[in-house]
């Protein structure tokens, strides 16, 4: 079986991730102030916070908050900010983990302008700037498209946001771990990430970076292991990690970051970019195939394609059933982007590679697509 | 060769994969062969891509489609709505075809 669905979740995981998760389950439960024991893995959560902060170049006074993943983080951010009739600028490249919270916000739903993208999935920072209004409170940008792999120029957008005093929120679900991110250089106020994709952790992990001074009203309250006598919070005391934390998952995430730091994200990016852009070029040469992919200087490990005369669902079914190649088909939870690309309602076939994907595997994909187009 | 029978039918684990259609995955008593696949021809517009590594077939109508891969013990039925009744009707019809 050839696995080309790493944008859904990365597989396989490094052995150190498996080992860290397993060791955590074997070790004496400790940590998060809930145990009388301070042995074993008590510092695993704080250690993981520090590793994430270093990975993202977060300022020392920023906060790394763990969650079950990018969706929970996005909901915490969007439902937790006091919008007060404000306006948001976002992009059509967003995932439903952003779009749906925006459109179903419990509080007064903010009016959102979704800035269009080009045929590759790029959004112009100038278009984002042009969409700003006096009442715009936040810009939300998907760093790397989960459909085409287009990587947005977040440094340019962040500069605009900083100049105008607007919150800059970046969804790094597809980029964290495979594309370098510098929170300070890009003026990012809130960074949303998931743990189980390019950060190589397990599903059920993720989190967000919050710049110091940003207050989000939590939508979840509960035990935190700290100050149990406090029943009512004030905004300056809000806590964001209620309930027992996913310590094995966080330990695995920390191990994934160790792996990435040791191997080097820049090296991983170079190799993945070379493989995905070469694959895009080879697919483009096949009659009936149309490729939707980022450009070499700004792409992630993802691309999409369609085959004229065949639904994306059928192409994916054939790749899986006839060639043992796992891909993802449909709208990829990014309906606005497919509408913009002209690929709705059937969507595209998406392939997404990882550090483990080999040239032989992409050769097999290209050969299978050639077969399908000849059939 | 024993006759291939449909042993089970469950909602697809990938509910959004067929873009607007509700997919059900049917399981058979053995790998699908040409006899089974060709018996489905009367059910609609029939496509059979036999040159693939494992041949793919599809029967398309306005109200359902059926697709699968030769040599695998499963095929998919998809309908526009979420009611199971039409799927059961199709399974009964397919079971009586041969």
Boltz contact constraints between the chains, C-beta under 6 A:
constraints:
  - contact:
      token1: [A, 313]
      token2: [B, 17]
      max_distance: 6.0
  - contact:
      token1: [A, 313]
      token2: [B, 18]
      max_distance: 6.0
  - contact:
      token1: [A, 313]
      token2: [B, 19]
      max_distance: 6.0
  - contact:
      token1: [A, 318]
      token2: [B, 56]
      max_distance: 6.0
  - contact:
      token1: [A, 321]
      token2: [B, 69]
      max_distance: 6.0
  - contact:
      token1: [A, 321]
      token2: [B, 72]
      max_distance: 6.0
  - contact:
      token1: [A, 322]
      token2: [B, 52]
      max_distance: 6.0
  - contact:
      token1: [A, 322]
      token2: [B, 53]
      max_distance: 6.0
  - contact:
      token1: [A, 322]
      token2: [B, 54]
      max_distance: 6.0
  - contact:
      token1: [A, 322]
      token2: [B, 56]
      max_distance: 6.0
  - contact:
      token1: [A, 322]
      token2: [B, 69]
      max_distance: 6.0
  - contact:
      token1: [A, 323]
      token2: [B, 53]
      max_distance: 6.0
  - contact:
      token1: [A, 329]
      token2: [B, 17]
      max_distance: 6.0
  - contact:
      token1: [A, 330]
      token2: [B, 16]
      max_distance: 6.0
  - contact:
      token1: [A, 330]
      token2: [B, 17]
      max_distance: 6.0
  - contact:
      token1: [A, 330]
      token2: [B, 19]
      max_distance: 6.0
  - contact:
      token1: [A, 345]
      token2: [B, 19]
      max_distance: 6.0
  - contact:
      token1: [A, 345]
      token2: [B, 20]
      max_distance: 6.0
  - contact:
      token1: [A, 346]
      token2: [B, 19]
      max_distance: 6.0
  - contact:
      token1: [A, 347]
      token2: [B, 19]
      max_distance: 6.0
  - contact:
      token1: [A, 371]
      token2: [B, 52]
      max_distance: 6.0
  - contact:
      token1: [A, 375]
      token2: [B, 49]
      max_distance: 6.0
  - contact:
      token1: [A, 375]
      token2: [B, 51]
      max_distance: 6.0
  - contact:
      token1: [A, 375]
      token2: [B, 52]
      max_distance: 6.0
